[in-house]
Amino acid sequence: MAEPFPLAPSLWATTAAPAPETPPLVESGRADVVIVGGGFCGLSTALHLAERGIRPVVLEAHEIGFGGSGRNGGQVIPGLKHDPADLIARFGRERGERLARFAGGTTDTVFDLIARHGMDVPHRREGWIQGAHTEAGLDDLARRARQWADLGAPARVLDKDETDRLLGTDRYLGGWLDGRGGAIQPLSYARGLARAALKAGAAIHGRSPVTALDRTGSGWTVTTAQGTRLATERVVLCTNGYTGGLWPGLAQTVIAANSFQVATVPLSDNLRRSILPEGHVSSDTRKLLLYFRLDHTGRLLMGGRGPFREPRSPQDWAHLERIVGKLFPQLDGIAFDHRWCGRVAITRDYLPHLHEPAPGLLIDIGCQGRGVGLQSAMGRAIATYIATSDADSLPLPLTQLRPLPLHPLHRLYVSAIIAWYRLSDGGIR
Ligand SMILES: Cc1cc2nc3c(=O)[nH]c(=O)nc-3n(C[C@H](O)[C@H](O)[C@H](O)COP(=O)(O)OP(=O)(O)OC[C@H]3O[C@@H](n4cnc5c(N)ncnc54)[C@H](O)[C@@H]3O)c2cc1C
Protein backbone atom coordinates (compact mmCIF):
# COMPACT_ATOMS: atom_id res chain seq x y z
CA MET A 1 0.00 0.00 0.00
CA ALA A 2 1.33 3.50 -0.89
CA GLU A 3 2.40 5.83 1.96
CA PRO A 4 -0.72 7.60 3.22
CA PHE A 5 -1.22 11.27 2.38
CA PRO A 6 0.11 13.32 5.35
CA LEU A 7 -2.17 14.85 7.99
CA ALA A 8 -0.50 18.27 8.02
CA PRO A 9 -2.25 19.87 4.97
CA SER A 10 -5.67 19.25 6.51
CA LEU A 11 -7.72 22.13 7.87
CA TRP A 12 -7.96 20.28 11.17
CA ALA A 13 -4.20 20.05 11.67
CA THR A 14 -3.99 23.85 11.28
CA THR A 15 -6.82 24.66 13.70
CA ALA A 16 -6.67 21.88 16.34
CA ALA A 17 -6.10 22.17 20.06
CA PRO A 18 -2.52 21.11 20.95
CA ALA A 19 -1.81 17.38 21.16
CA PRO A 20 -0.90 15.77 24.47
CA GLU A 21 2.57 14.24 24.79
CA THR A 22 2.54 10.70 23.37
CA PRO A 23 6.23 9.70 23.07
CA PRO A 24 7.27 6.48 21.30
CA LEU A 25 7.35 3.29 23.34
CA VAL A 26 10.99 2.82 24.31
CA GLU A 27 10.79 0.24 27.10
CA SER A 28 9.49 -3.30 26.81
CA GLY A 29 7.07 -4.45 29.49
CA ARG A 30 3.54 -5.67 30.22
CA ALA A 31 0.08 -4.20 29.63
CA ASP A 32 -3.42 -5.36 30.57
CA VAL A 33 -4.58 -4.60 27.02
CA VAL A 34 -2.63 -3.40 23.98
CA ILE A 35 -4.62 -1.29 21.51
CA VAL A 36 -3.22 -0.82 18.01
CA GLY A 37 -4.36 2.46 16.38
CA GLY A 38 -4.84 5.90 17.91
CA GLY A 39 -8.10 6.96 16.27
CA PHE A 40 -11.57 7.35 17.80
CA CYS A 41 -12.00 3.60 18.24
CA GLY A 42 -8.63 2.91 19.88
CA LEU A 43 -8.79 6.01 22.07
CA SER A 44 -12.37 5.49 23.18
CA THR A 45 -11.58 1.83 23.98
CA ALA A 46 -8.57 3.01 26.03
CA LEU A 47 -10.55 5.68 27.88
CA HIS A 48 -13.39 3.33 28.79
CA LEU A 49 -11.01 0.54 29.83
CA ALA A 50 -8.98 2.91 32.00
CA GLU A 51 -12.18 4.18 33.63
CA ARG A 52 -12.88 0.56 34.62
CA GLY A 53 -9.43 0.25 36.24
CA ILE A 54 -7.93 -1.79 33.36
CA ARG A 55 -4.55 -0.38 32.18
CA PRO A 56 -4.39 -0.19 28.38
CA VAL A 57 -1.46 0.85 26.22
CA VAL A 58 -2.28 2.47 22.84
CA LEU A 59 0.34 2.11 20.11
CA GLU A 60 -0.11 4.48 17.16
CA ALA A 61 2.12 4.32 14.07
CA HIS A 62 2.17 8.09 13.48
CA GLU A 63 0.40 10.60 15.74
CA ILE A 64 -2.98 10.64 17.49
CA GLY A 65 -5.71 11.15 14.88
CA PHE A 66 -3.37 10.42 11.96
CA GLY A 67 -5.99 8.19 10.29
CA GLY A 68 -9.61 8.95 9.42
CA SER A 69 -10.18 10.38 12.89
CA GLY A 70 -8.06 13.47 12.30
CA ARG A 71 -9.10 13.98 8.65
CA ASN A 72 -12.86 13.49 8.44
CA GLY A 73 -15.64 15.97 7.74
CA GLY A 74 -16.38 16.36 11.45
CA GLN A 75 -20.03 15.56 10.80
CA VAL A 76 -21.47 13.66 13.73
CA ILE A 77 -24.13 11.56 12.04
CA PRO A 78 -26.32 8.94 13.72
CA GLY A 79 -27.08 5.54 12.23
CA LEU A 80 -25.32 3.22 9.83
CA LYS A 81 -25.47 3.05 6.05
CA HIS A 82 -28.40 0.63 6.54
CA ASP A 83 -31.79 1.87 7.74
CA PRO A 84 -33.40 0.38 10.87
CA ALA A 85 -35.77 -1.83 8.81
CA ASP A 86 -32.78 -3.28 6.88
CA LEU A 87 -31.01 -4.05 10.15
CA ILE A 88 -34.09 -5.81 11.50
CA ALA A 89 -34.47 -7.80 8.26
CA ARG A 90 -30.80 -8.81 8.45
CA PHE A 91 -30.34 -9.53 12.17
CA GLY A 92 -33.88 -10.28 13.36
CA ARG A 93 -36.15 -8.01 15.39
CA GLU A 94 -34.38 -8.12 18.75
CA ARG A 95 -30.77 -7.81 17.59
CA GLY A 96 -31.61 -5.57 14.63
CA GLU A 97 -33.57 -3.09 16.71
CA ARG A 98 -30.86 -3.13 19.38
CA LEU A 99 -28.26 -2.37 16.70
CA ALA A 100 -30.41 0.45 15.28
CA ARG A 101 -30.79 1.98 18.76
CA PHE A 102 -27.05 1.65 19.35
CA ALA A 103 -26.28 3.32 16.00
CA GLY A 104 -28.86 6.03 16.62
CA GLY A 105 -27.31 6.81 20.00
CA THR A 106 -23.73 7.12 18.79
CA THR A 107 -23.97 10.90 18.38
CA ASP A 108 -24.97 11.25 22.06
CA THR A 109 -21.76 9.40 22.95
CA VAL A 110 -19.63 12.06 21.21
CA PHE A 111 -21.32 15.11 22.67
CA ASP A 112 -21.53 13.49 26.14
CA LEU A 113 -17.80 12.66 26.09
CA ILE A 114 -16.91 16.21 25.04
CA ALA A 115 -19.03 17.63 27.86
CA ARG A 116 -18.05 15.10 30.54
CA HIS A 117 -14.32 15.56 29.98
CA GLY A 118 -14.48 19.30 29.29
CA MET A 119 -12.69 18.76 25.97
CA ASP A 120 -11.35 21.75 24.06
CA VAL A 121 -13.34 20.88 20.93
CA PRO A 122 -15.34 23.38 18.86
CA HIS A 123 -18.75 21.72 18.45
CA ARG A 124 -22.38 22.44 17.55
CA ARG A 125 -25.43 20.22 17.59
CA GLU A 126 -28.10 21.59 15.26
CA GLY A 127 -28.75 18.39 13.30
CA TRP A 128 -27.81 16.65 10.06
CA ILE A 129 -29.68 17.20 6.79
CA GLN A 130 -29.61 14.68 3.99
CA GLY A 131 -30.63 16.22 0.67
CA ALA A 132 -32.18 14.15 -2.14
CA HIS A 133 -30.72 14.57 -5.61
CA THR A 134 -33.39 12.43 -7.36
CA GLU A 135 -37.09 11.59 -6.98
CA ALA A 136 -36.12 8.05 -5.92
CA GLY A 137 -33.85 9.58 -3.29
CA LEU A 138 -36.83 11.55 -1.93
CA ASP A 139 -38.77 8.32 -1.38
CA ASP A 140 -35.79 6.77 0.41
CA LEU A 141 -35.50 9.78 2.70
CA ALA A 142 -39.16 9.73 3.62
CA ARG A 143 -38.89 6.04 4.56
CA ARG A 144 -35.68 6.67 6.52
CA ALA A 145 -37.15 9.60 8.45
CA ARG A 146 -40.29 7.59 9.30
CA GLN A 147 -38.30 4.59 10.55
CA TRP A 148 -36.15 6.74 12.82
CA ALA A 149 -39.14 8.75 14.06
CA ASP A 150 -40.82 5.41 14.93
CA LEU A 151 -37.80 4.69 17.14
CA GLY A 152 -38.29 8.04 18.88
CA ALA A 153 -35.63 10.05 17.02
CA PRO A 154 -36.17 13.78 16.29
CA ALA A 155 -36.40 13.08 12.54
CA ARG A 156 -38.61 14.85 10.01
CA VAL A 157 -38.99 15.28 6.27
CA LEU A 158 -38.18 18.71 4.79
CA ASP A 159 -40.01 20.00 1.74
CA LYS A 160 -38.11 21.63 -1.09
CA ASP A 161 -38.53 25.18 0.24
CA GLU A 162 -37.27 24.33 3.71
CA THR A 163 -34.41 22.25 2.28
CA ASP A 164 -33.36 25.17 0.06
CA ARG A 165 -33.49 27.57 3.00
CA LEU A 166 -31.64 25.39 5.51
CA LEU A 167 -28.93 24.27 3.05
CA GLY A 168 -28.58 27.58 1.21
CA THR A 169 -28.76 25.92 -2.21
CA ASP A 170 -31.67 25.08 -4.52
CA ARG A 171 -29.96 22.02 -6.04
CA TYR A 172 -31.84 19.40 -3.96
CA LEU A 173 -35.43 18.20 -4.40
CA GLY A 174 -36.08 17.92 -0.66
CA GLY A 175 -34.49 16.32 2.38
CA TRP A 176 -34.82 15.11 5.92
CA LEU A 177 -33.45 16.47 9.14
CA ASP A 178 -32.11 14.33 11.97
CA GLY A 179 -31.77 16.48 15.08
CA ARG A 180 -29.30 14.07 16.70
CA GLY A 181 -26.47 15.11 14.35
CA GLY A 182 -23.94 17.89 14.69
CA ALA A 183 -20.43 19.13 14.03
CA ILE A 184 -17.06 18.86 15.76
CA GLN A 185 -13.41 19.71 15.07
CA PRO A 186 -12.40 16.05 14.69
CA LEU A 187 -8.66 16.28 15.37
CA SER A 188 -9.31 18.31 18.53
CA TYR A 189 -11.79 15.61 19.55
CA ALA A 190 -9.23 12.82 18.94
CA ARG A 191 -6.73 14.76 21.02
CA GLY A 192 -9.40 15.38 23.68
CA LEU A 193 -10.10 11.63 23.86
CA ALA A 194 -6.36 11.00 24.21
CA ARG A 195 -6.05 13.53 27.06
CA ALA A 196 -9.03 12.00 28.85
CA ALA A 197 -7.63 8.48 28.42
CA LEU A 198 -4.20 9.53 29.71
CA LYS A 199 -5.82 11.19 32.72
CA ALA A 200 -7.81 8.03 33.44
CA GLY A 201 -4.58 5.97 33.48
CA ALA A 202 -4.02 4.78 29.91
CA ALA A 203 -0.59 4.98 28.27
CA ILE A 204 -0.44 6.26 24.68
CA HIS A 205 2.60 6.07 22.41
CA GLY A 206 2.81 7.78 19.03
CA ARG A 207 5.41 6.94 16.38
CA SER A 208 5.22 3.31 17.53
CA PRO A 209 4.12 1.20 14.55
CA VAL A 210 3.28 -2.36 15.54
CA THR A 211 5.11 -4.76 13.28
CA ALA A 212 4.27 -8.16 14.79
CA LEU A 213 1.66 -9.90 16.93
CA ASP A 214 2.82 -13.25 18.29
CA ARG A 215 0.85 -15.71 20.33
CA THR A 216 2.85 -16.61 23.47
CA GLY A 217 1.26 -19.11 25.85
CA SER A 218 -2.20 -17.84 26.68
CA GLY A 219 -1.32 -14.25 25.71
CA TRP A 220 0.36 -12.12 23.07
CA THR A 221 3.65 -10.38 22.43
CA VAL A 222 3.28 -7.13 20.54
CA THR A 223 6.42 -5.83 18.83
CA THR A 224 6.99 -2.31 17.52
CA ALA A 225 9.24 -1.12 14.70
CA GLN A 226 11.69 0.09 17.38
CA GLY A 227 12.00 -3.51 18.61
CA THR A 228 10.22 -2.88 21.94
CA ARG A 229 7.86 -5.60 23.11
CA LEU A 230 4.74 -5.65 25.24
CA ALA A 231 3.36 -8.84 26.77
CA THR A 232 -0.40 -8.83 27.22
CA GLU A 233 -3.47 -11.06 27.51
CA ARG A 234 -5.52 -8.92 25.13
CA VAL A 235 -4.94 -7.06 21.88
CA VAL A 236 -7.47 -4.82 20.12
CA LEU A 237 -6.81 -3.82 16.49
CA CYS A 238 -8.42 -0.48 15.58
CA THR A 239 -6.59 0.30 12.34
CA ASN A 240 -9.62 0.61 10.03
CA GLY A 241 -8.81 2.24 6.63
CA TYR A 242 -5.11 2.29 7.58
CA THR A 243 -4.88 -1.47 8.12
CA GLY A 244 -1.66 -3.01 6.78
CA GLY A 245 -0.33 -6.54 6.87
CA LEU A 246 -0.25 -6.97 10.67
CA TRP A 247 -2.93 -9.67 10.76
CA PRO A 248 -3.05 -12.00 7.74
CA GLY A 249 -6.06 -11.49 5.51
CA LEU A 250 -7.49 -8.51 7.44
CA ALA A 251 -6.64 -5.76 4.94
CA GLN A 252 -8.20 -7.92 2.24
CA THR A 253 -11.63 -7.78 3.96
CA VAL A 254 -12.07 -4.09 3.07
CA ILE A 255 -11.59 -1.61 0.27
CA ALA A 256 -9.61 1.31 1.70
CA ALA A 257 -10.71 4.18 -0.55
CA ASN A 258 -9.69 7.82 -0.24
CA SER A 259 -12.30 10.48 0.44
CA PHE A 260 -11.25 14.01 -0.56
CA GLN A 261 -12.00 17.38 1.02
CA VAL A 262 -11.41 21.07 0.34
CA ALA A 263 -11.97 24.11 2.55
CA THR A 264 -12.49 27.67 1.38
CA VAL A 265 -10.84 30.66 3.00
CA PRO A 266 -13.02 32.05 5.84
CA LEU A 267 -16.24 33.50 4.38
CA SER A 268 -17.53 37.01 5.01
CA ASP A 269 -20.43 37.29 7.48
CA ASN A 270 -22.87 37.83 4.62
CA LEU A 271 -21.74 34.72 2.76
CA ARG A 272 -21.82 32.66 5.97
CA ARG A 273 -25.41 33.66 6.55
CA SER A 274 -26.36 32.44 3.06
CA ILE A 275 -25.10 28.84 3.54
CA LEU A 276 -26.37 26.40 6.19
CA PRO A 277 -27.59 29.48 8.09
CA GLU A 278 -28.80 27.49 11.12
CA GLY A 279 -25.58 25.52 11.58
CA HIS A 280 -26.64 22.11 10.21
CA VAL A 281 -24.22 19.69 8.59
CA SER A 282 -25.16 17.94 5.36
CA SER A 283 -24.52 15.08 3.02
CA ASP A 284 -26.62 13.86 0.12
CA THR A 285 -28.14 10.73 -1.40
CA ARG A 286 -25.55 10.25 -4.15
CA LYS A 287 -23.76 6.91 -4.17
CA LEU A 288 -20.54 8.95 -4.32
CA LEU A 289 -21.93 11.32 -1.78
CA LEU A 290 -21.12 15.00 -1.35
CA TYR A 291 -20.78 16.27 2.22
CA PHE A 292 -20.49 19.87 3.31
CA ARG A 293 -20.60 22.12 6.37
CA LEU A 294 -19.24 25.35 7.75
CA ASP A 295 -16.56 25.07 10.44
CA HIS A 296 -15.89 27.22 13.51
CA THR A 297 -13.56 29.50 11.47
CA GLY A 298 -16.34 30.23 8.94
CA ARG A 299 -14.88 28.16 6.12
CA LEU A 300 -17.05 26.02 3.86
CA LEU A 301 -15.83 22.43 3.64
CA MET A 302 -16.80 20.22 0.71
CA GLY A 303 -16.02 16.50 0.64
CA GLY A 304 -16.54 13.75 -1.87
CA ARG A 305 -14.93 11.32 -4.25
CA GLY A 306 -11.45 11.59 -5.68
CA PRO A 307 -8.99 9.36 -7.50
CA PHE A 308 -8.49 5.97 -5.84
CA ARG A 309 -4.70 6.49 -5.75
CA GLU A 310 -3.04 8.97 -3.38
CA PRO A 311 -3.30 12.55 -4.71
CA ARG A 312 -0.51 14.02 -6.83
CA SER A 313 -1.46 17.66 -7.37
CA PRO A 314 -4.17 20.21 -6.48
CA GLN A 315 -5.88 19.13 -9.73
CA ASP A 316 -7.04 16.00 -7.87
CA TRP A 317 -9.40 18.24 -5.82
CA ALA A 318 -10.50 20.50 -8.74
CA HIS A 319 -13.85 18.72 -9.19
CA LEU A 320 -14.84 19.50 -5.57
CA GLU A 321 -13.93 23.16 -6.03
CA ARG A 322 -16.13 23.28 -9.15
CA ILE A 323 -18.99 21.67 -7.21
CA VAL A 324 -18.78 24.38 -4.53
CA GLY A 325 -19.38 26.99 -7.26
CA LYS A 326 -22.32 25.02 -8.65
CA LEU A 327 -24.07 24.38 -5.33
CA PHE A 328 -23.35 27.86 -4.01
CA PRO A 329 -23.00 30.26 -6.98
CA GLN A 330 -22.32 33.10 -4.52
CA LEU A 331 -18.96 31.36 -3.86
CA ASP A 332 -17.94 31.09 -7.50
CA GLY A 333 -14.25 32.02 -7.74
CA ILE A 334 -13.63 31.78 -3.97
CA ALA A 335 -10.13 30.74 -2.90
CA PHE A 336 -9.49 27.36 -1.23
CA ASP A 337 -6.75 27.18 1.37
CA HIS A 338 -6.84 23.51 2.44
CA ARG A 339 -6.97 20.29 0.41
CA TRP A 340 -6.62 16.88 2.00
CA CYS A 341 -7.89 13.31 1.96
CA GLY A 342 -8.12 10.18 4.09
CA ARG A 343 -8.93 6.51 3.82
CA VAL A 344 -12.27 4.96 4.65
CA ALA A 345 -12.67 1.20 4.99
CA ILE A 346 -15.60 -0.23 3.06
CA THR A 347 -16.82 -3.78 3.64
CA ARG A 348 -18.75 -5.95 1.21
CA ASP A 349 -22.00 -5.62 3.22
CA TYR A 350 -21.51 -1.94 4.11
CA LEU A 351 -21.55 -2.86 7.81
CA PRO A 352 -18.82 -2.45 10.39
CA HIS A 353 -17.29 -5.75 11.48
CA LEU A 354 -15.97 -7.18 14.73
CA HIS A 355 -13.74 -10.23 14.51
CA GLU A 356 -12.04 -12.43 17.09
CA PRO A 357 -9.78 -14.59 14.92
CA ALA A 358 -7.79 -15.93 17.90
CA PRO A 359 -8.32 -15.94 21.67
CA GLY A 360 -7.61 -12.50 23.15
CA LEU A 361 -7.45 -10.72 19.78
CA LEU A 362 -10.35 -8.44 18.90
CA ILE A 363 -10.57 -6.55 15.62
CA ASP A 364 -12.83 -3.62 14.71
CA ILE A 365 -12.91 -2.63 11.04
CA GLY A 366 -15.04 -1.09 8.31
CA CYS A 367 -17.06 1.97 9.27
CA GLN A 368 -17.94 2.99 5.66
CA GLY A 369 -17.01 6.65 6.13
CA ARG A 370 -19.43 7.21 9.00
CA GLY A 371 -17.38 6.66 12.12
CA VAL A 372 -17.20 9.77 14.31
CA GLY A 373 -20.07 8.62 16.50
CA LEU A 374 -19.87 4.95 15.63
CA GLN A 375 -16.23 4.44 16.58
CA SER A 376 -16.60 6.45 19.79
CA ALA A 377 -19.48 4.23 20.87
CA MET A 378 -17.79 1.10 19.54
CA GLY A 379 -14.79 1.79 21.77
CA ARG A 380 -17.04 1.92 24.81
CA ALA A 381 -18.74 -1.35 23.79
CA ILE A 382 -15.36 -3.04 23.23
CA ALA A 383 -14.20 -1.95 26.68
CA THR A 384 -17.36 -3.42 28.22
CA TYR A 385 -16.81 -6.67 26.33
CA ILE A 386 -13.20 -6.92 27.52
CA ALA A 387 -14.22 -6.20 31.12
CA THR A 388 -17.19 -8.59 31.18
CA SER A 389 -16.50 -11.21 28.43
CA ASP A 390 -20.18 -10.76 27.54
CA ALA A 391 -20.39 -10.91 23.73
CA ASP A 392 -23.95 -9.58 24.00
CA SER A 393 -22.53 -6.23 25.07
CA LEU A 394 -21.17 -5.84 21.54
CA PRO A 395 -23.56 -4.15 19.10
CA LEU A 396 -22.71 -6.61 16.32
CA PRO A 397 -22.09 -10.34 16.34
CA LEU A 398 -18.47 -11.47 16.05
CA THR A 399 -17.88 -12.69 12.50
CA GLN A 400 -15.26 -14.66 10.57
CA LEU A 401 -12.69 -12.79 8.49
CA ARG A 402 -13.83 -13.03 4.87
CA PRO A 403 -11.31 -11.58 2.42
CA LEU A 404 -12.94 -10.01 -0.64
CA PRO A 405 -12.57 -12.15 -3.75
CA LEU A 406 -9.99 -10.83 -6.24
CA HIS A 407 -8.79 -8.30 -3.67
CA PRO A 408 -5.50 -7.69 -5.50
CA LEU A 409 -7.59 -6.30 -8.38
CA HIS A 410 -9.61 -3.98 -6.14
CA ARG A 411 -8.01 -0.78 -7.43
CA LEU A 412 -9.18 -1.70 -10.87
CA TYR A 413 -12.73 -2.56 -9.99
CA VAL A 414 -13.14 0.30 -7.53
CA SER A 415 -12.07 2.72 -10.25
CA ALA A 416 -14.63 1.12 -12.58
CA ILE A 417 -17.35 1.34 -9.90
CA ILE A 418 -16.50 5.00 -9.24
CA ALA A 419 -16.80 5.77 -12.96
CA TRP A 420 -20.16 3.95 -13.11
CA TYR A 421 -21.50 5.70 -9.98
CA ARG A 422 -20.43 9.08 -11.39
CA LEU A 423 -22.57 8.40 -14.43
CA SER A 424 -25.56 7.10 -12.47
CA ASP A 425 -25.41 9.92 -9.88
CA GLY A 426 -25.57 12.48 -12.69
CA GLY A 427 -23.99 15.92 -12.57
CA ILE A 428 -25.09 18.87 -10.49
CA ARG A 429 -27.82 20.72 -12.28
C1 LIG B 1 -11.93 12.20 4.43
C2 LIG B 1 -12.85 11.52 5.40
C3 LIG B 1 -14.05 12.12 5.73
C4 LIG B 1 -14.89 11.50 6.67
N1 LIG B 1 -16.00 12.18 7.10
C5 LIG B 1 -16.74 11.67 8.11
C6 LIG B 1 -17.78 12.43 8.68
O1 LIG B 1 -17.99 13.60 8.34
N2 LIG B 1 -18.54 11.84 9.65
C7 LIG B 1 -18.28 10.57 10.08
O2 LIG B 1 -19.00 10.07 10.96
N3 LIG B 1 -17.25 9.85 9.59
C8 LIG B 1 -16.46 10.37 8.64
N4 LIG B 1 -15.39 9.68 8.18
C9 LIG B 1 -15.10 8.36 8.77
C10 LIG B 1 -14.37 8.48 10.11
O3 LIG B 1 -13.37 9.43 10.06
C11 LIG B 1 -13.77 7.13 10.47
O4 LIG B 1 -14.79 6.17 10.43
C12 LIG B 1 -13.15 7.08 11.83
O5 LIG B 1 -12.30 8.15 12.05
C13 LIG B 1 -12.39 5.76 12.00
O6 LIG B 1 -11.79 5.77 13.28
P1 LIG B 1 -10.88 4.56 13.70
O7 LIG B 1 -10.35 4.85 15.04
O8 LIG B 1 -11.61 3.29 13.51
O9 LIG B 1 -9.70 4.52 12.61
P2 LIG B 1 -8.61 5.66 12.20
O10 LIG B 1 -8.93 6.99 12.74
O11 LIG B 1 -8.43 5.56 10.72
O12 LIG B 1 -7.33 5.16 12.95
C14 LIG B 1 -6.58 4.05 12.59
C15 LIG B 1 -5.17 4.30 13.11
O13 LIG B 1 -4.43 3.10 13.10
C16 LIG B 1 -3.07 3.45 12.92
N5 LIG B 1 -2.35 2.24 12.51
C17 LIG B 1 -2.53 1.49 11.40
N6 LIG B 1 -1.68 0.45 11.42
C18 LIG B 1 -0.96 0.53 12.55
C19 LIG B 1 0.10 -0.25 13.13
N7 LIG B 1 0.56 -1.36 12.52
N8 LIG B 1 0.64 0.14 14.31
C20 LIG B 1 0.16 1.23 14.95
N9 LIG B 1 -0.83 2.02 14.45
C21 LIG B 1 -1.37 1.66 13.27
C22 LIG B 1 -3.14 4.53 11.85
O14 LIG B 1 -1.96 5.32 11.82
C23 LIG B 1 -4.38 5.31 12.28
O15 LIG B 1 -4.07 6.44 13.08
C24 LIG B 1 -14.54 10.25 7.23
C25 LIG B 1 -13.34 9.63 6.88
C26 LIG B 1 -12.47 10.27 6.00
C27 LIG B 1 -11.17 9.61 5.69
The ligand as an SDF file (V2000), in Angstrom:
LIG
                    3D

 53 58  0  0  0  0  0  0  0  0999 V2000
  -11.9280   12.1980    4.4250 C   0  0  0  0  0  0  0  0  0  0  0  0
  -12.8470   11.5160    5.4010 C   0  0  0  0  0  0  0  0  0  0  0  0
  -14.0500   12.1180    5.7250 C   0  0  0  0  0  0  0  0  0  0  0  0
  -14.8920   11.5020    6.6650 C   0  0  0  0  0  0  0  0  0  0  0  0
  -15.9980   12.1800    7.0990 N   0  0  0  0  0  0  0  0  0  0  0  0
  -16.7440   11.6660    8.1060 C   0  0  0  0  0  0  0  0  0  0  0  0
  -17.7750   12.4280    8.6790 C   0  0  0  0  0  0  0  0  0  0  0  0
  -17.9890   13.5970    8.3420 O   0  0  0  0  0  0  0  0  0  0  0  0
  -18.5370   11.8350    9.6450 N   0  0  0  0  0  0  0  0  0  0  0  0
  -18.2820   10.5700   10.0840 C   0  0  0  0  0  0  0  0  0  0  0  0
  -18.9970   10.0690   10.9600 O   0  0  0  0  0  0  0  0  0  0  0  0
  -17.2470    9.8480    9.5950 N   0  0  0  0  0  0  0  0  0  0  0  0
  -16.4610   10.3740    8.6450 C   0  0  0  0  0  0  0  0  0  0  0  0
  -15.3910    9.6770    8.1790 N   0  0  0  0  0  0  0  0  0  0  0  0
  -15.0960    8.3580    8.7670 C   0  0  0  0  0  0  0  0  0  0  0  0
  -14.3740    8.4760   10.1080 C   0  0  0  0  0  0  0  0  0  0  0  0
  -13.3670    9.4330   10.0580 O   0  0  0  0  0  0  0  0  0  0  0  0
  -13.7700    7.1330   10.4650 C   0  0  0  0  0  0  0  0  0  0  0  0
  -14.7910    6.1720   10.4280 O   0  0  0  0  0  0  0  0  0  0  0  0
  -13.1540    7.0770   11.8350 C   0  0  0  0  0  0  0  0  0  0  0  0
  -12.2990    8.1530   12.0510 O   0  0  0  0  0  0  0  0  0  0  0  0
  -12.3850    5.7640   12.0030 C   0  0  0  0  0  0  0  0  0  0  0  0
  -11.7930    5.7670   13.2750 O   0  0  0  0  0  0  0  0  0  0  0  0
  -10.8780    4.5610   13.6970 P   0  0  0  0  0  0  0  0  0  0  0  0
  -10.3520    4.8460   15.0430 O   0  0  0  0  0  0  0  0  0  0  0  0
  -11.6130    3.2920   13.5140 O   0  0  0  0  0  0  0  0  0  0  0  0
   -9.6980    4.5230   12.6130 O   0  0  0  0  0  0  0  0  0  0  0  0
   -8.6080    5.6620   12.2000 P   0  0  0  0  0  0  0  0  0  0  0  0
   -8.9300    6.9920   12.7420 O   0  0  0  0  0  0  0  0  0  0  0  0
   -8.4270    5.5640   10.7230 O   0  0  0  0  0  0  0  0  0  0  0  0
   -7.3330    5.1640   12.9540 O   0  0  0  0  0  0  0  0  0  0  0  0
   -6.5810    4.0540   12.5860 C   0  0  0  0  0  0  0  0  0  0  0  0
   -5.1670    4.3050   13.1150 C   0  0  0  0  0  0  0  0  0  0  0  0
   -4.4350    3.0980   13.1040 O   0  0  0  0  0  0  0  0  0  0  0  0
   -3.0670    3.4520   12.9160 C   0  0  0  0  0  0  0  0  0  0  0  0
   -2.3500    2.2380   12.5120 N   0  0  0  0  0  0  0  0  0  0  0  0
   -2.5310    1.4900   11.4040 C   0  0  0  0  0  0  0  0  0  0  0  0
   -1.6760    0.4450   11.4160 N   0  0  0  0  0  0  0  0  0  0  0  0
   -0.9610    0.5330   12.5520 C   0  0  0  0  0  0  0  0  0  0  0  0
    0.1020   -0.2520   13.1290 C   0  0  0  0  0  0  0  0  0  0  0  0
    0.5630   -1.3560   12.5210 N   0  0  0  0  0  0  0  0  0  0  0  0
    0.6350    0.1410   14.3120 N   0  0  0  0  0  0  0  0  0  0  0  0
    0.1560    1.2350   14.9460 C   0  0  0  0  0  0  0  0  0  0  0  0
   -0.8300    2.0200   14.4450 N   0  0  0  0  0  0  0  0  0  0  0  0
   -1.3690    1.6650   13.2660 C   0  0  0  0  0  0  0  0  0  0  0  0
   -3.1370    4.5340   11.8540 C   0  0  0  0  0  0  0  0  0  0  0  0
   -1.9610    5.3250   11.8240 O   0  0  0  0  0  0  0  0  0  0  0  0
   -4.3780    5.3130   12.2830 C   0  0  0  0  0  0  0  0  0  0  0  0
   -4.0730    6.4450   13.0760 O   0  0  0  0  0  0  0  0  0  0  0  0
  -14.5430   10.2460    7.2340 C   0  0  0  0  0  0  0  0  0  0  0  0
  -13.3350    9.6330    6.8840 C   0  0  0  0  0  0  0  0  0  0  0  0
  -12.4730   10.2700    5.9960 C   0  0  0  0  0  0  0  0  0  0  0  0
  -11.1700    9.6090    5.6880 C   0  0  0  0  0  0  0  0  0  0  0  0
  1  2  1  0
  2  3  1  0
  2 52  2  0
  3  4  2  0
  4  5  1  0
  4 50  1  0
  5  6  2  0
  6  7  1  0
  6 13  1  0
  7  8  2  0
  7  9  1  0
  9 10  1  0
 10 11  2  0
 10 12  1  0
 12 13  2  0
 13 14  1  0
 14 15  1  0
 14 50  1  0
 15 16  1  0
 16 17  1  0
 16 18  1  0
 18 19  1  0
 18 20  1  0
 20 21  1  0
 20 22  1  0
 22 23  1  0
 23 24  1  0
 24 25  2  0
 24 26  1  0
 24 27  1  0
 27 28  1  0
 28 29  2  0
 28 30  1  0
 28 31  1  0
 31 32  1  0
 32 33  1  0
 33 34  1  0
 33 48  1  0
 34 35  1  0
 35 36  1  0
 35 46  1  0
 36 37  1  0
 36 45  1  0
 37 38  2  0
 38 39  1  0
 39 40  1  0
 39 45  2  0
 40 41  1  0
 40 42  2  0
 42 43  1  0
 43 44  2  0
 44 45  1  0
 46 47  1  0
 46 48  1  0
 48 49  1  0
 50 51  2  0
 51 52  1  0
 52 53  1  0
M  END
$$$$
